[in-house]
Amino acid sequence: MAETADVLIIGAGIHGASLAFHLTRRGLRPTVLERRFLAAGATGRSSGLVRMHYDLEPESALAWASYQIFANWADLVGGECGFTRTGFLQIVAPEHDEHLRANVAMHQRLGIPSLVISADDVRRLAPAFHIGDFDLAAFEPESGYADPTGSTAALLTAARGAGAQLVQEAQVTGILRQGDRVQGVETSRGLYHAPVVVNAAGAWAAAVGRLAGLDLPITTWKHDTAFLRRPSDLGRSHPTVIDFINLMYFRPETGGLTLVGLEDDNPLGLDPDQAGEQPQPDFVDRAVDRICRRIPGMDRGSLQSAHAGYDGLTPDQRAILDQAGPQGFFLICGFSGTGFKLAPAVGACMAEWIVDGAPRTVDISPFTFKRFGEGRRLTGEHAYGEIWR
């Protein structure tokens, strides 16, 4: 006998968990179907940055709305998300200074605490940083990072307490339809019926889309990260940073560690079920070289660990948030490595869409699936170029 739910959510990462949480707050009883276990995909390998600096206003708006939840997690969700304020720096080459100023002005219009600071200001915030290759940076004093797996677990714990169900080791193998409407899904653990099905499957979103007759323009993107031990004389912490000059991001971690990720030379199109979670052979050497350019004293550090994860990547590196294909089939996918910090607000928007017929928290209409068929790509008015966002 098939089980029933108000909404079926495919994927128990941060986006599936956020949607389940917000749906239960609206009185619905969703079921989250996960092919492996909670946060087994991109979420479990996310670097967890919480910042609002984007060159596209709807993304900054989603990040700002999400920040309100991260910063007030205990009251709004319960449990722990591990949010840690470190301050956030966006470093760009001097030729992008005017774009930096324009983007910070946009952030300020949204109410985001953000300002343009000088290289000397950066030196005062982070004395160990090399500042000779840039003039300006954007600074968000309230930003930092959080724990992706812990956040996902807290959201699902709250959702389950309000009537949601989590089914693990349940791989979706088919989408059930009656006419032009979804009716449920077929899984390795049996049938589940619901009038709404949501594809939040991360790196597997394209495969799930095909089950519903959709050709989603999503490939897989492998991202490697390393944890490096900082020499003790470099201090107990440092800001969270996106460094476009060195094509990397980095943030502190407890235990005197620094997490480093690189934006370039990340393989596309790999099967995450076959390629494994080992980083590329040259990744650690490249990561050490990059971080030593920004923090010269890191050459006296050491490697703690390195691993890889996978996410779904769209042609414009922006998410797909839409209803497409059969009636009742929704898309929350294609976040291209930048979805964690947006998830609380995306879940709220999609819950509003499912329950009320339209999102209210943020206007997410730019993230329509139709843009690709129409030959449109989302691009910031003051973009920094074809680099990791």
C-alpha positions in Angstrom: 0.0 0.0 0.0 1.4 3.4 -1.0 2.1 6.0 1.7 0.7 9.5 1.3 1.9 13.0 2.1 0.9 16.5 1.3 4.3 17.1 -0.5 7.1 14.8 -1.5 10.6 16.4 -1.4 13.4 14.5 -3.2 16.6 15.2 -1.4 17.5 15.6 2.3 20.1 18.3 1.9 19.8 21.8 3.2 17.2 22.8 0.6 15.0 19.8 1.1 15.2 20.3 4.9 14.5 24.0 4.7 11.4 23.4 2.5 10.1 20.7 4.9 10.6 23.1 7.8 8.7 25.9 6.2 5.9 23.7 4.9 5.2 22.3 8.4 5.0 25.9 9.7 2.2 26.3 7.2 0.3 23.2 8.4 1.4 20.7 5.8 2.9 17.2 6.4 5.7 16.7 3.8 7.8 13.5 3.3 11.5 13.9 2.5 12.9 11.1 0.4 16.7 10.7 0.5 18.6 8.2 -1.6 21.4 7.8 1.0 21.3 9.7 4.3 20.8 13.3 5.6 23.2 15.8 4.0 25.0 13.0 2.0 25.5 15.2 -1.1 26.6 18.8 -1.6 25.4 19.9 1.8 27.6 17.6 3.7 30.7 18.9 1.8 29.6 22.5 1.8 32.0 25.1 3.1 29.2 26.8 4.9 29.8 30.5 4.1 27.1 32.9 5.3 27.5 36.1 3.4 25.4 38.4 1.3 27.9 39.7 -1.4 26.6 38.8 -4.8 26.5 40.8 -8.0 22.9 39.8 -8.7 20.3 41.5 -6.5 17.8 38.6 -6.1 20.7 36.4 -4.7 21.7 39.1 -2.3 18.1 39.5 -1.2 17.8 35.7 -0.6 21.1 35.7 1.3 20.0 38.6 3.5 16.6 37.0 4.3 18.4 33.8 5.1 20.9 35.6 7.3 18.0 36.7 9.6 17.3 33.0 10.2 20.9 32.0 10.7 21.5 34.8 13.2 18.3 34.0 15.2 18.4 30.2 14.7 17.6 29.2 18.3 14.4 31.2 18.4 13.2 30.6 14.8 14.3 27.0 14.3 15.7 25.5 17.4 18.8 23.4 17.9 22.2 24.6 16.6 23.3 25.8 13.1 26.8 26.6 14.2 26.7 30.2 12.9 30.0 32.0 13.7 30.5 35.6 13.0 34.0 36.2 11.6 33.3 39.2 9.3 33.5 38.6 5.5 35.8 40.2 3.0 35.3 40.3 -0.8 38.7 41.0 -2.4 38.8 42.0 -6.1 41.5 43.3 -8.5 41.7 47.1 -8.9 40.1 46.9 -12.3 36.9 45.8 -10.6 36.8 48.5 -7.9 33.9 50.4 -9.5 31.9 47.2 -9.7 32.6 46.5 -6.1 31.4 50.0 -5.1 28.2 49.5 -7.1 27.5 46.1 -5.6 28.0 47.3 -2.1 25.6 50.2 -2.8 23.0 47.6 -4.0 23.6 45.6 -0.8 23.1 48.7 1.3 19.8 49.5 -0.5 18.6 46.1 0.7 19.6 46.9 4.2 22.7 44.6 4.3 25.5 45.7 6.6 28.2 46.2 4.0 30.8 48.8 3.3 33.8 49.5 1.1 37.1 49.5 2.9 40.7 50.1 1.9 43.6 47.6 1.8 45.0 49.3 4.9 41.7 48.6 6.7 42.0 45.0 5.7 45.5 44.9 7.2 44.0 46.2 10.5 41.3 43.5 10.4 43.7 40.7 9.4 47.4 41.7 10.1 48.7 38.5 8.5 47.1 39.2 5.1 49.2 40.4 2.1 47.5 43.5 0.8 49.8 44.7 -2.0 47.7 43.5 -5.0 44.4 45.3 -4.3 43.1 48.7 -3.3 39.6 48.1 -2.0 37.5 45.3 -0.5 33.9 44.9 0.6 33.4 44.1 4.3 30.4 42.6 5.9 31.0 42.7 9.7 28.0 40.4 10.6 28.8 37.6 8.2 30.8 34.4 8.7 30.0 30.7 8.4 27.7 28.0 9.8 27.6 24.2 10.0 25.8 22.8 6.9 25.1 19.3 8.3 24.1 20.6 11.7 21.8 23.2 10.1 20.1 20.5 8.0 19.7 18.2 11.0 18.1 21.0 13.0 15.7 22.0 10.3 14.6 18.4 9.8 14.3 17.8 13.6 12.0 20.8 13.8 10.0 19.7 10.7 9.6 16.1 12.0 8.5 17.4 15.3 5.7 19.2 13.4 4.6 16.2 11.4 7.1 15.8 8.6 8.6 12.4 7.7 12.2 11.6 6.6 12.7 8.4 4.7 16.4 7.5 4.0 17.8 5.0 1.6 14.9 5.6 -0.7 16.1 6.2 -4.2 13.4 7.7 -6.5 13.1 5.6 -9.6 9.9 7.1 -11.2 7.5 10.0 -11.1 3.9 8.9 -10.9 1.4 11.0 -13.0 -2.3 11.1 -13.7 -2.8 13.0 -16.9 -0.7 16.2 -16.7 -0.4 16.2 -12.9 2.0 14.5 -10.6 0.6 11.9 -8.3 3.6 10.8 -6.4 6.9 8.8 -6.9 8.2 5.3 -7.1 11.2 4.5 -4.9 13.4 1.7 -4.0 11.3 1.5 -0.8 7.9 1.5 -2.5 5.3 4.1 -3.7 4.6 7.5 -2.2 1.6 9.5 -3.2 1.2 13.3 -3.1 -0.2 16.1 -5.3 3.2 18.0 -5.1 6.7 16.6 -5.8 9.8 18.8 -5.4 13.1 18.1 -7.1 15.8 19.2 -4.5 18.2 16.4 -5.6 21.4 18.5 -5.9 23.9 16.8 -8.2 21.3 14.2 -9.1 18.6 16.8 -10.1 19.0 16.3 -13.8 18.4 12.6 -13.5 15.3 13.2 -11.4 14.1 15.8 -13.9 14.3 13.3 -16.7 11.9 11.1 -14.7 9.4 13.9 -15.0 10.1 14.5 -18.7 12.3 17.5 -18.2 15.7 18.2 -19.8 17.3 20.3 -17.1 20.5 22.1 -18.1 22.3 20.9 -15.1 25.7 19.2 -15.1 27.7 18.0 -12.1 30.5 20.3 -10.6 33.1 18.7 -8.4 34.5 21.0 -5.7 37.6 20.2 -3.6 38.3 21.7 -0.2 41.2 21.4 2.3 41.6 22.1 6.0 45.0 23.5 6.8 46.6 23.9 10.3 47.5 27.6 10.8 50.8 28.4 12.6 49.9 29.6 16.1 51.5 33.0 15.6 49.0 33.9 12.8 46.3 34.3 15.4 43.2 32.3 16.6 41.0 33.3 13.7 40.7 35.5 10.6 37.8 36.8 8.5 36.0 34.7 6.0 37.2 35.7 2.5 36.4 35.4 -1.2 39.6 36.3 -3.0 38.9 36.8 -6.7 42.5 37.7 -7.4 43.7 34.3 -6.3 40.5 32.5 -7.4 39.8 31.0 -4.0 37.7 31.4 -0.8 38.8 30.6 2.7 37.5 30.8 6.2 38.6 29.9 9.7 37.5 26.7 11.4 37.7 25.6 15.1 40.9 24.0 16.2 43.3 26.5 14.5 42.3 25.4 11.0 41.6 27.3 7.8 39.4 25.8 5.1 40.4 26.6 1.5 38.5 26.1 -1.7 39.4 27.0 -5.3 37.1 28.1 -8.1 39.2 27.1 -11.1 39.9 23.7 -12.7 36.9 22.0 -11.1 35.8 19.0 -13.2 32.4 19.0 -14.8 30.1 16.2 -15.8 31.5 13.5 -13.5 29.2 10.8 -12.0 29.3 11.4 -8.3 28.4 7.8 -7.7 31.5 6.6 -9.5 34.1 9.4 -9.2 34.4 9.3 -5.4 35.2 12.0 -2.8 39.0 12.2 -3.2 40.3 15.6 -4.3 42.2 16.0 -7.5 45.8 14.9 -7.2 47.2 18.5 -7.5 44.5 20.2 -5.5 46.3 20.4 -2.2 49.5 21.8 -3.7 47.4 24.5 -5.6 45.4 25.3 -2.5 48.5 25.8 -0.4 50.1 27.9 -3.0 47.1 30.2 -3.2 46.6 30.6 0.5 50.3 31.4 1.0 49.9 34.3 -1.5 47.3 35.9 0.7 48.6 34.7 4.1 52.4 34.3 3.6 52.9 32.7 7.0 50.7 29.8 6.1 53.8 28.2 4.4 54.7 27.1 8.0 51.3 25.3 8.4 50.4 21.7 7.6 47.6 19.7 6.0 44.8 18.4 8.2 42.5 16.8 5.6 41.1 17.3 2.1 38.0 16.0 0.4 35.6 16.6 -2.6 31.9 17.1 -3.1 29.5 17.5 -6.0 26.7 20.0 -6.8 24.5 20.7 -9.8 25.8 23.5 -12.1 23.6 25.5 -14.5 25.0 27.4 -17.6 24.8 30.7 -15.8 25.7 29.3 -12.3 22.4 30.4 -10.9 19.7 28.3 -9.3 16.5 27.1 -10.9 13.4 27.8 -8.7 10.3 27.1 -10.6 7.3 24.8 -11.3 7.8 23.0 -14.6 6.8 19.8 -16.4 3.7 18.1 -15.0 1.5 20.2 -12.7 2.7 20.0 -9.1 6.3 19.4 -10.0 8.7 22.0 -8.5 12.4 22.6 -9.0 14.8 23.7 -6.3 18.2 22.9 -7.9 21.2 24.0 -9.8 22.7 26.1 -7.1 26.2 25.7 -8.6 28.0 25.6 -5.3 26.4 28.6 -3.6 23.2 27.3 -2.2 23.8 26.8 1.5 23.6 30.4 2.5 20.4 30.9 0.5 18.5 27.9 1.8 16.4 29.3 4.6 14.9 32.0 2.4 14.5 29.7 -0.6 12.6 27.2 1.6 10.3 30.0 2.7 9.7 31.2 -0.8 8.9 27.8 -2.2 6.6 26.9 0.7 4.7 30.2 -0.1 4.5 29.2 -3.7 3.2 25.7 -2.9 0.7 26.8 -0.3 -0.4 30.3 -1.5 0.4 30.2 -5.2 3.2 32.8 -5.1 6.4 33.6 -3.2 6.4 36.7 -1.0 9.6 36.6 1.0 11.8 37.4 -2.0 10.9 37.8 -5.7 12.4 34.6 -7.2 10.9 35.0 -10.6 14.3 35.6 -12.3 15.3 32.0 -11.4 12.7 30.5 -13.8 13.6 27.4 -15.7 12.2 29.1 -18.9 15.2 31.4 -19.1 17.4 28.8 -20.7 14.9 27.9 -23.4 14.6 31.6 -24.2 18.4 32.0 -24.4 18.6 34.2 -21.3 21.2 33.9 -18.6 21.2 35.7 -15.3 24.1 38.1 -15.1 24.8 40.7 -12.5 24.7 44.3 -13.6 28.1 44.8 -12.1 29.7 41.4 -12.6 33.3 40.6 -11.8 33.7 38.3 -14.8 33.3 34.6 -15.3 34.6 33.6 -11.9 33.3 31.8 -8.9 30.6 33.8 -7.1 
